[in-house]
C-alpha cells in the first residue's frame, strides 16, 4: 500500500462511521467485529484516559487493533495535544514522541495496512494544519513517522504471542534521553506477561495498561535524534 502524502483532507475520511463487519466469514473465522466511532470516543473520554492522552509518553497498546479505530482516535487526540503545546521548532519532535507511545497488534494483514495508512493520514493532516504546508515524504520527519508506525503496529496473534512467520511478536521501547533524543530497545510481547496475575487472561492486556518498566530483550540501538530513528543506527 502506498503511504505517500495525500492532498485530500483525510480527517473527514477517518471520521466517517465504518462498517462494523466486513463479512460473515471473517466474523465466523476470526471473530472480527469493529468498534463504532461513538463508542471509541466515549471510552476515551474517561478522565483517567484523557490524562494519559495529554501525556506525550503515556503508552497505549491495542492487542486486537482491527483497522485501527482506537489507534487513530488516540493518535488524533494526542496530536491535538501536541498542536496545543508546541511551537514550530519542536512540533515534529513532540509528534514523534506521541507516535512512539502508541502500539497495536492485529492478526489480519489487510487490517494492519489500513490501520497504518490511516495513522499516516492523521499525522499528515495535523502537520499540514500546523505548518500550513504540504508534508514531503523526503523529510526526516515523514520517514521517522512512517518508520515508527510500521514498527509499533505489527502483525501477530496476541493469544499465542507469535506472528505469521512463527516468530515472537517484538516491539520497540523508545526511551527518552532528553527532549530531542531517544534510545531504542527491543522486547517481546510475551515478556509483558512474565509476571502476569491470575485475573489477566493469557494473551490479553488492557489497552490502557501498557507497562513501560518491562525488561528489555533483543537488539539495542544507538542514541539518536527522534526525527532520525528511521536510520536504525546500531550500537
C-alpha positions as CSV (number, residue, x, y, z in Angstrom):
1,X,0.0,0.0,0.0
2,X,1.3,3.5,-0.9
3,X,1.5,5.6,2.2
4,X,2.8,8.7,0.5
5,X,1.4,12.2,1.1
6,X,-2.2,12.8,0.0
7,X,-3.6,16.2,-0.7
8,X,-7.2,15.3,0.0
9,X,-8.2,16.3,3.6
10,X,-8.2,12.9,5.3
11,X,-9.7,13.5,8.7
12,X,-13.1,13.7,7.1
13,X,-12.5,10.2,5.7
14,X,-11.2,8.9,9.0
15,X,-14.2,10.3,11.0
16,X,-16.8,8.6,8.9
17,X,-18.5,5.6,10.6
18,X,-17.1,2.4,9.3
19,X,-18.9,-0.9,8.8
20,X,-18.9,-3.0,11.9
21,X,-18.2,-6.2,10.0
22,X,-16.5,-6.8,6.6
23,X,-18.1,-10.2,6.0
24,X,-19.9,-13.1,7.8
25,X,-16.9,-15.3,7.0
26,X,-14.5,-13.0,8.8
27,X,-16.7,-12.9,11.8
28,X,-17.0,-16.7,11.9
29,X,-13.3,-17.4,11.3
30,X,-11.7,-14.5,13.2
31,X,-14.4,-13.0,15.5
32,X,-13.8,-9.7,13.6
33,X,-16.3,-7.0,14.7
34,X,-15.2,-3.4,14.7
35,X,-15.9,-0.9,17.4
36,X,-18.1,2.1,16.3
37,X,-16.6,5.5,16.5
38,X,-19.0,6.8,19.0
39,X,-18.1,4.0,21.4
40,X,-14.4,4.7,20.9
41,X,-14.8,8.4,21.7
42,X,-16.9,7.5,24.8
43,X,-14.3,5.2,26.2
44,X,-11.5,7.7,25.6
45,X,-13.5,10.4,27.2
46,X,-12.9,8.9,30.7
47,X,-10.9,11.4,32.8
48,X,-8.2,8.9,33.6
49,X,-7.7,8.2,29.9
50,X,-7.8,11.9,29.0
51,X,-5.0,12.5,31.5
52,X,-2.9,9.9,29.6
53,X,-3.8,11.4,26.2
54,X,-2.3,14.7,27.5
55,X,1.0,13.0,28.3
56,X,3.3,12.5,25.3
57,X,5.0,9.5,26.8
58,X,2.0,7.6,28.3
59,X,1.8,4.4,26.3
60,X,-1.3,2.7,24.8
61,X,-1.4,-0.9,23.5
62,X,-4.3,-2.3,21.5
63,X,-3.8,-6.1,21.2
64,X,-6.6,-6.5,18.7
65,X,-6.3,-3.4,16.6
66,X,-8.5,-4.2,13.6
67,X,-8.4,-1.3,11.2
68,X,-7.2,1.0,14.0
69,X,-10.4,2.5,15.4
70,X,-8.8,3.1,18.8
71,X,-5.3,3.7,17.4
72,X,-6.3,6.6,15.1
73,X,-8.5,8.2,17.7
74,X,-5.8,8.0,20.3
75,X,-3.3,9.4,17.8
76,X,-5.7,12.2,16.7
77,X,-6.3,13.3,20.3
78,X,-2.6,13.1,21.2
79,X,-1.7,15.2,18.2
80,X,-4.4,17.7,19.2
81,X,-2.4,18.0,22.5
82,X,0.9,18.3,20.5
83,X,-0.7,21.1,18.5
84,X,-1.6,22.9,21.7
85,X,1.8,22.8,23.4
86,X,4.2,23.0,20.5
87,X,6.0,25.7,18.6
88,X,7.3,25.3,15.0
89,X,10.7,24.4,16.3
90,X,9.5,21.4,18.4
91,X,6.3,20.2,16.9
92,X,8.0,17.4,14.9
93,X,9.8,16.0,17.9
94,X,6.7,16.1,20.0
95,X,4.6,14.4,17.3
96,X,7.2,11.6,17.0
97,X,7.1,11.1,20.8
98,X,3.3,10.8,20.6
99,X,3.6,8.2,17.8
100,X,6.2,6.3,19.8
101,X,3.6,5.9,22.6
102,X,1.0,4.0,20.5
103,X,1.3,0.3,19.9
104,X,-1.0,-2.2,18.2
105,X,-1.2,-5.9,17.2
106,X,-3.6,-7.2,14.6
107,X,-4.0,-10.8,13.2
108,X,-5.2,-9.9,9.7
109,X,-2.7,-8.3,7.3
110,X,-5.2,-6.2,5.3
111,X,-6.3,-4.6,8.6
112,X,-2.7,-3.8,9.5
113,X,-2.2,-2.0,6.2
114,X,-5.4,0.0,6.7
115,X,-4.6,1.0,10.3
116,X,-1.1,2.1,9.4
117,X,-2.4,4.0,6.4
118,X,-5.0,5.9,8.5
119,X,-2.4,6.8,11.1
120,X,-0.1,8.2,8.4
121,X,-3.1,10.3,7.2
122,X,-3.7,11.6,10.7
123,X,-0.1,12.7,11.1
124,X,-0.1,14.3,7.6
125,X,-3.2,16.2,8.3
126,X,-2.0,17.6,11.6
127,X,1.3,18.6,10.0
128,X,-0.5,20.4,7.2
129,X,-2.7,22.2,9.6
130,X,0.0,23.2,12.0
131,X,2.6,24.3,9.4
132,X,0.2,25.3,6.6
133,X,2.2,23.5,4.0
134,X,2.4,20.0,2.5
135,X,4.4,17.3,4.1
136,X,7.2,15.9,1.9
137,X,7.9,12.2,2.0
138,X,11.6,13.1,1.7
139,X,11.8,14.8,5.1
140,X,13.3,13.1,8.2
141,X,10.1,13.7,10.0
142,X,8.0,11.8,7.4
143,X,10.4,9.0,7.2
144,X,10.6,8.7,11.0
145,X,6.8,8.9,11.5
146,X,6.3,6.2,8.9
147,X,9.0,4.0,10.4
148,X,7.6,4.3,14.0
149,X,4.1,3.5,12.7
150,X,5.3,0.4,10.9
151,X,7.5,-0.6,13.9
152,X,4.8,-0.1,16.5
153,X,1.7,-1.5,14.6
154,X,2.5,-5.2,13.9
155,X,1.0,-8.4,12.6
156,X,0.5,-11.1,15.1
157,X,-1.7,-13.2,17.3
158,X,-2.0,-11.7,20.8
159,X,-3.1,-15.0,22.2
160,X,-0.1,-17.0,21.0
161,X,2.4,-14.1,21.2
162,X,3.6,-15.1,17.7
163,X,3.3,-13.6,14.2
164,X,2.6,-15.4,10.9
165,X,6.3,-16.1,10.4
166,X,6.1,-18.1,13.7
167,X,8.4,-15.6,15.3
168,X,7.7,-13.8,18.6
169,X,5.9,-10.6,18.4
170,X,8.5,-7.9,19.0
171,X,8.1,-4.3,20.0
172,X,10.5,-1.3,20.5
173,X,10.6,0.7,23.6
174,X,11.5,4.3,22.9
175,X,13.3,5.6,25.9
176,X,13.6,9.4,26.2
177,X,17.2,10.5,26.7
178,X,16.4,14.2,26.5
179,X,13.8,16.3,24.7
180,X,15.2,15.5,21.3
181,X,17.0,12.2,21.5
182,X,15.8,8.6,22.1
183,X,17.3,5.2,23.0
184,X,15.5,2.3,21.3
185,X,15.4,-1.2,22.8
186,X,13.5,-4.2,21.6
187,X,11.5,-6.6,23.7
188,X,9.0,-9.4,23.0
189,X,5.3,-9.1,23.6
190,X,5.5,-12.3,25.7
191,X,7.8,-10.6,28.2
192,X,4.9,-8.3,29.2
193,X,3.2,-11.4,30.8
194,X,6.1,-12.9,32.6
195,X,4.7,-11.7,35.9
196,X,1.0,-11.8,34.9
197,X,-1.6,-12.3,37.6
198,X,-4.4,-14.8,37.6
199,X,-7.0,-12.1,36.8
200,X,-5.5,-11.3,33.4
201,X,-6.4,-14.0,30.8
202,X,-3.5,-15.3,28.8
203,X,-2.5,-13.2,25.8
204,X,-4.7,-10.2,26.9
205,X,-3.6,-6.8,28.1
206,X,-5.6,-3.8,28.7
207,X,-5.5,-1.1,26.1
208,X,-4.6,1.4,28.8
209,X,-2.2,-0.6,31.0
210,X,0.9,-1.0,28.9
211,X,3.7,-1.1,31.4
212,X,6.8,0.9,30.5
213,X,9.0,-0.9,33.0
214,X,9.4,-4.3,31.4
215,X,12.8,-6.0,31.0
216,X,14.2,-5.5,27.5
217,X,15.3,-8.2,25.2
218,X,16.6,-8.5,21.6
219,X,18.5,-5.7,19.8
220,X,19.8,-2.5,21.1
221,X,20.2,0.7,19.1
222,X,22.4,3.8,19.5
223,X,21.0,7.1,21.0
224,X,19.8,9.3,18.1
225,X,17.6,12.3,17.4
226,X,13.9,11.3,17.5
227,X,13.4,12.6,13.9
228,X,16.1,10.2,12.6
229,X,15.1,6.9,14.1
230,X,14.4,5.5,10.6
231,X,18.1,5.2,10.1
232,X,18.2,2.4,12.7
233,X,21.7,3.2,13.9
234,X,23.1,0.2,15.9
235,X,25.4,0.4,18.9
